[in-house]
């Protein structure tokens, strides 16, 4: 699963990267979307920048991390709906109706995952793309009446590839920028993108256990540590 991630980018840079791939793309930025994101320990139920597609236009907007379905009477279950398994999104009632028209991309700098092979110690790892570029992560979103019409979203996960499997068996679905635009804009949901054999490579490395607390939120959380320094 994915329970924490990092966003450190300018919205204008994300838009420029999309337009470099598809110059004719129509892109808008909602008034609530930040110009600059610098969250080094993003946690469930926080507002995050996401990209959605409506009426042939890609929109950058803020949405709550933790899906609150349209039929939910209150947002209390948001923290339990942060992830959706790629294998079952077309079957589960909370997700299946969102796949045709409510696909999202969640841009990230990287995410955190914990090695729990030693039950006494949870070892945190920061997981960026191996090439250092922005991650384009597949998700789903919806308008949420229980949030007074604001949007909420979840991140789609898949079986981890070899570059992460030793740490955790699940990881967010990573796409290239070209595939990310397909996920957003294709008329027919490109479900095959959720199980690519060669998604962008990851480059995990161990970081301080300070990341375990959401109260800690600074750039030094991304600094690598030697394993013995954790004890």
SETI-715127 format. One record per residue (C-alpha): residue number from 1; residue in three letters; x, y negated, z. Coordinates in Angstrom, 2 decimals. Layout:
BEGIN
{pt NUM; ALA; {X; Y; Z}}
...
***
This chain:
BEGIN
{pt 1; UNK; {0.00; 0.00; 0.00}}
{pt 2; UNK; {0.95; -3.65; 0.02}}
{pt 3; UNK; {0.37; -5.50; 3.29}}
{pt 4; UNK; {2.67; -8.53; 2.97}}
{pt 5; UNK; {4.23; -10.38; 0.07}}
{pt 6; UNK; {6.22; -13.47; -0.85}}
{pt 7; UNK; {5.20; -16.27; -3.17}}
{pt 8; UNK; {7.84; -18.87; -4.03}}
{pt 9; UNK; {7.18; -20.62; -7.34}}
{pt 10; UNK; {5.68; -23.65; -9.05}}
{pt 11; UNK; {2.30; -23.20; -10.71}}
{pt 12; UNK; {3.57; -25.16; -13.71}}
{pt 13; UNK; {6.37; -22.62; -14.21}}
{pt 14; UNK; {3.87; -19.75; -14.24}}
{pt 15; UNK; {1.81; -21.55; -16.86}}
{pt 16; UNK; {4.88; -22.29; -18.96}}
{pt 17; UNK; {5.84; -18.59; -18.91}}
{pt 18; UNK; {2.37; -17.59; -20.08}}
{pt 19; UNK; {2.34; -20.19; -22.84}}
{pt 20; UNK; {5.76; -19.08; -24.03}}
{pt 21; UNK; {4.26; -15.66; -24.74}}
{pt 22; UNK; {0.91; -16.89; -26.05}}
{pt 23; UNK; {1.14; -20.56; -27.13}}
{pt 24; UNK; {-2.57; -20.86; -27.95}}
{pt 25; UNK; {-3.71; -19.68; -24.53}}
{pt 26; UNK; {-6.23; -21.93; -22.80}}
{pt 27; UNK; {-5.11; -22.52; -19.21}}
{pt 28; UNK; {-6.64; -24.64; -16.45}}
{pt 29; UNK; {-5.68; -25.29; -12.82}}
{pt 30; UNK; {-8.38; -25.60; -10.17}}
{pt 31; UNK; {-8.19; -28.54; -7.79}}
{pt 32; UNK; {-7.61; -26.12; -4.89}}
{pt 33; UNK; {-4.59; -24.47; -6.55}}
{pt 34; UNK; {-1.25; -25.51; -5.05}}
{pt 35; UNK; {1.38; -27.14; -7.24}}
{pt 36; UNK; {4.10; -25.32; -5.30}}
{pt 37; UNK; {3.85; -22.07; -3.33}}
{pt 38; UNK; {6.37; -21.28; -0.60}}
{pt 39; UNK; {4.96; -18.52; 1.61}}
{pt 40; UNK; {7.61; -16.06; 2.74}}
{pt 41; UNK; {5.28; -13.79; 4.73}}
{pt 42; UNK; {1.88; -13.83; 3.06}}
{pt 43; UNK; {-0.62; -11.81; 5.11}}
{pt 44; UNK; {-4.15; -10.54; 4.56}}
{pt 45; UNK; {-7.01; -13.08; 4.86}}
{pt 46; UNK; {-4.72; -15.94; 3.80}}
{pt 47; UNK; {-5.43; -18.06; 0.73}}
{pt 48; UNK; {-3.17; -17.26; -2.23}}
{pt 49; UNK; {-2.67; -18.41; -5.80}}
{pt 50; UNK; {-4.21; -15.99; -8.32}}
{pt 51; UNK; {-4.83; -16.07; -12.05}}
{pt 52; UNK; {-8.24; -15.14; -13.43}}
{pt 53; UNK; {-9.89; -15.28; -16.85}}
{pt 54; UNK; {-13.35; -16.69; -17.54}}
{pt 55; UNK; {-14.85; -17.85; -20.83}}
{pt 56; UNK; {-11.59; -17.25; -22.73}}
{pt 57; UNK; {-9.67; -19.49; -20.32}}
{pt 58; UNK; {-7.05; -18.45; -17.78}}
{pt 59; UNK; {-7.48; -20.33; -14.51}}
{pt 60; UNK; {-5.03; -20.71; -11.62}}
{pt 61; UNK; {-6.97; -20.90; -8.38}}
{pt 62; UNK; {-6.81; -20.11; -4.68}}
{pt 63; UNK; {-8.51; -16.98; -3.37}}
{pt 64; UNK; {-8.64; -15.13; -0.06}}
{pt 65; UNK; {-6.52; -11.98; 0.11}}
{pt 66; UNK; {-8.97; -9.27; 1.12}}
{pt 67; UNK; {-11.90; -8.53; -1.15}}
{pt 68; UNK; {-15.31; -9.59; 0.15}}
{pt 69; UNK; {-17.84; -7.97; -2.20}}
{pt 70; UNK; {-20.78; -10.02; -3.44}}
{pt 71; UNK; {-23.12; -7.83; -1.40}}
{pt 72; UNK; {-21.20; -8.27; 1.89}}
{pt 73; UNK; {-23.16; -10.11; 4.57}}
{pt 74; UNK; {-20.03; -11.44; 6.27}}
{pt 75; UNK; {-16.27; -11.54; 5.58}}
{pt 76; UNK; {-15.29; -9.36; 8.54}}
{pt 77; UNK; {-14.13; -6.48; 6.32}}
{pt 78; UNK; {-11.70; -8.56; 4.25}}
{pt 79; UNK; {-8.57; -7.30; 6.02}}
{pt 80; UNK; {-9.54; -3.71; 5.16}}
{pt 81; UNK; {-9.98; -4.48; 1.44}}
{pt 82; UNK; {-6.57; -5.88; 0.55}}
{pt 83; UNK; {-5.66; -3.00; -1.78}}
{pt 84; UNK; {-7.47; -0.86; -4.35}}
{pt 85; UNK; {-6.10; 2.44; -5.63}}
{pt 86; UNK; {-5.65; 2.38; -9.41}}
{pt 87; UNK; {-6.86; 5.96; -9.66}}
{pt 88; UNK; {-10.32; 5.17; -8.25}}
{pt 89; UNK; {-11.16; 1.55; -9.12}}
{pt 90; UNK; {-13.69; 2.65; -11.74}}
{pt 91; UNK; {-15.44; 4.88; -9.17}}
{pt 92; UNK; {-15.54; 3.01; -5.85}}
{pt 93; UNK; {-18.65; 0.79; -5.46}}
{pt 94; UNK; {-16.63; -2.18; -4.18}}
{pt 95; UNK; {-14.41; -2.27; -7.29}}
{pt 96; UNK; {-16.00; -0.61; -10.31}}
{pt 97; UNK; {-18.27; -3.51; -11.29}}
{pt 98; UNK; {-15.30; -5.91; -11.15}}
{pt 99; UNK; {-13.13; -4.05; -13.65}}
{pt 100; UNK; {-14.89; -5.26; -16.84}}
{pt 101; UNK; {-14.87; -9.03; -16.14}}
{pt 102; UNK; {-13.15; -9.76; -12.84}}
{pt 103; UNK; {-9.56; -8.71; -13.34}}
{pt 104; UNK; {-6.84; -10.85; -11.76}}
{pt 105; UNK; {-3.10; -11.31; -11.74}}
{pt 106; UNK; {-1.42; -12.05; -8.42}}
{pt 107; UNK; {1.98; -13.68; -8.99}}
{pt 108; UNK; {4.65; -12.77; -6.44}}
{pt 109; UNK; {8.32; -13.23; -5.79}}
{pt 110; UNK; {8.30; -9.81; -4.16}}
{pt 111; UNK; {6.59; -7.79; -1.46}}
{pt 112; UNK; {7.54; -6.11; 1.81}}
{pt 113; UNK; {7.39; -2.42; 2.52}}
{pt 114; UNK; {8.36; -0.43; 5.58}}
{pt 115; UNK; {10.35; 2.79; 5.80}}
{pt 116; UNK; {8.64; 4.84; 8.52}}
{pt 117; UNK; {10.76; 8.00; 8.22}}
{pt 118; UNK; {11.93; 7.39; 11.82}}
{pt 119; UNK; {8.74; 7.17; 13.93}}
{pt 120; UNK; {10.58; 5.06; 16.51}}
{pt 121; UNK; {11.72; 2.35; 14.09}}
{pt 122; UNK; {9.93; 0.69; 11.18}}
{pt 123; UNK; {12.60; -0.58; 8.78}}
{pt 124; UNK; {11.35; -3.46; 6.58}}
{pt 125; UNK; {12.47; -3.84; 2.98}}
{pt 126; UNK; {11.96; -6.76; 0.63}}
{pt 127; UNK; {11.06; -5.55; -2.85}}
{pt 128; UNK; {11.64; -8.01; -5.73}}
{pt 129; UNK; {11.91; -7.19; -9.39}}
{pt 130; UNK; {15.38; -5.88; -10.16}}
{pt 131; UNK; {15.90; -8.69; -12.68}}
{pt 132; UNK; {14.80; -11.38; -10.19}}
{pt 133; UNK; {11.90; -12.58; -12.33}}
{pt 134; UNK; {8.37; -13.32; -11.13}}
{pt 135; UNK; {6.19; -10.31; -10.46}}
{pt 136; UNK; {2.85; -10.17; -12.31}}
{pt 137; UNK; {0.73; -7.92; -10.14}}
{pt 138; UNK; {-2.64; -6.48; -11.19}}
{pt 139; UNK; {-5.67; -7.22; -9.04}}
{pt 140; UNK; {-9.44; -7.68; -8.92}}
{pt 141; UNK; {-11.42; -10.68; -7.70}}
{pt 142; UNK; {-14.96; -11.84; -7.07}}
{pt 143; UNK; {-17.00; -14.80; -5.92}}
{pt 144; UNK; {-18.03; -14.11; -2.34}}
{pt 145; UNK; {-21.31; -15.54; -1.01}}
{pt 146; UNK; {-20.17; -14.60; 2.51}}
{pt 147; UNK; {-17.29; -17.06; 1.96}}
{pt 148; UNK; {-19.67; -19.81; 0.80}}
{pt 149; UNK; {-18.95; -18.98; -2.83}}
{pt 150; UNK; {-15.17; -19.00; -2.54}}
{pt 151; UNK; {-13.19; -16.27; -4.28}}
{pt 152; UNK; {-11.49; -13.26; -2.75}}
{pt 153; UNK; {-9.21; -10.63; -4.27}}
{pt 154; UNK; {-7.43; -7.33; -3.79}}
{pt 155; UNK; {-4.16; -5.95; -5.17}}
{pt 156; UNK; {-4.20; -2.75; -7.22}}
{pt 157; UNK; {-1.70; -0.08; -6.16}}
{pt 158; UNK; {-0.29; 3.04; -7.78}}
{pt 159; UNK; {2.09; 5.89; -6.99}}
{pt 160; UNK; {5.58; 4.49; -6.44}}
{pt 161; UNK; {8.23; 5.11; -9.05}}
{pt 162; UNK; {11.71; 6.39; -8.24}}
{pt 163; UNK; {13.00; 2.91; -7.34}}
{pt 164; UNK; {10.66; 2.73; -4.31}}
{pt 165; UNK; {9.39; 6.25; -3.62}}
{pt 166; UNK; {12.02; 6.93; -0.94}}
{pt 167; UNK; {10.65; 4.01; 1.10}}
{pt 168; UNK; {6.90; 4.26; 0.44}}
{pt 169; UNK; {4.65; 6.35; -1.77}}
{pt 170; UNK; {2.46; 3.44; -2.98}}
{pt 171; UNK; {3.32; 0.10; -4.57}}
{pt 172; UNK; {1.51; -2.79; -6.28}}
{pt 173; UNK; {0.98; -2.35; -10.02}}
{pt 174; UNK; {3.68; -4.42; -11.74}}
{pt 175; UNK; {3.25; -5.65; -15.31}}
{pt 176; UNK; {5.34; -7.55; -17.83}}
{pt 177; UNK; {4.03; -10.99; -18.71}}
{pt 178; UNK; {2.67; -9.65; -22.02}}
{pt 179; UNK; {0.80; -6.83; -20.27}}
{pt 180; UNK; {-0.38; -9.22; -17.56}}
{pt 181; UNK; {-2.11; -11.36; -20.17}}
{pt 182; UNK; {-3.70; -8.24; -21.63}}
{pt 183; UNK; {-4.94; -7.25; -18.18}}
{pt 184; UNK; {-6.48; -10.70; -17.77}}
{pt 185; UNK; {-7.89; -11.33; -21.22}}
{pt 186; UNK; {-8.60; -8.12; -23.15}}
{pt 187; UNK; {-12.26; -7.54; -23.86}}
{pt 188; UNK; {-11.93; -3.85; -23.00}}
{pt 189; UNK; {-10.19; -3.19; -19.66}}
{pt 190; UNK; {-6.68; -1.87; -20.49}}
{pt 191; UNK; {-6.68; 0.75; -17.73}}
{pt 192; UNK; {-3.62; 2.47; -19.18}}
{pt 193; UNK; {-1.51; -0.44; -17.92}}
{pt 194; UNK; {-2.13; 0.73; -14.35}}
{pt 195; UNK; {-0.11; 3.91; -14.92}}
{pt 196; UNK; {2.79; 2.83; -17.15}}
{pt 197; UNK; {5.75; 5.18; -17.18}}
{pt 198; UNK; {8.18; 2.25; -17.39}}
{pt 199; UNK; {6.88; -0.71; -15.38}}
{pt 200; UNK; {9.35; -3.50; -14.48}}
{pt 201; UNK; {12.11; -2.06; -12.31}}
{pt 202; UNK; {12.24; -2.93; -8.61}}
{pt 203; UNK; {15.27; -3.78; -6.47}}
{pt 204; UNK; {14.43; -3.15; -2.78}}
{pt 205; UNK; {16.84; -4.06; 0.01}}
{pt 206; UNK; {16.62; -4.01; 3.80}}
{pt 207; UNK; {15.73; -7.19; 5.71}}
{pt 208; UNK; {15.35; -8.30; 9.31}}
{pt 209; UNK; {12.57; -6.94; 11.51}}
{pt 210; UNK; {11.57; -10.56; 12.08}}
{pt 211; UNK; {9.28; -10.09; 9.09}}
{pt 212; UNK; {7.14; -7.76; 11.19}}
{pt 213; UNK; {5.55; -10.80; 12.82}}
{pt 214; UNK; {3.39; -13.03; 10.60}}
{pt 215; UNK; {4.43; -15.94; 12.83}}
{pt 216; UNK; {7.83; -15.84; 11.13}}
{pt 217; UNK; {7.68; -17.52; 7.74}}
{pt 218; UNK; {10.93; -18.89; 6.36}}
{pt 219; UNK; {13.35; -18.26; 3.50}}
{pt 220; UNK; {15.82; -16.45; 5.74}}
{pt 221; UNK; {13.41; -13.51; 5.93}}
{pt 222; UNK; {14.66; -12.61; 2.45}}
{pt 223; UNK; {18.29; -12.30; 3.49}}
{pt 224; UNK; {19.65; -8.72; 3.34}}
{pt 225; UNK; {20.85; -7.06; 6.53}}
{pt 226; UNK; {23.09; -4.15; 7.30}}
{pt 227; UNK; {21.12; -1.26; 8.86}}
{pt 228; UNK; {23.17; -1.33; 12.08}}
{pt 229; UNK; {22.24; -5.00; 12.63}}
{pt 230; UNK; {18.63; -3.94; 13.31}}
{pt 231; UNK; {19.50; -2.36; 16.65}}
***
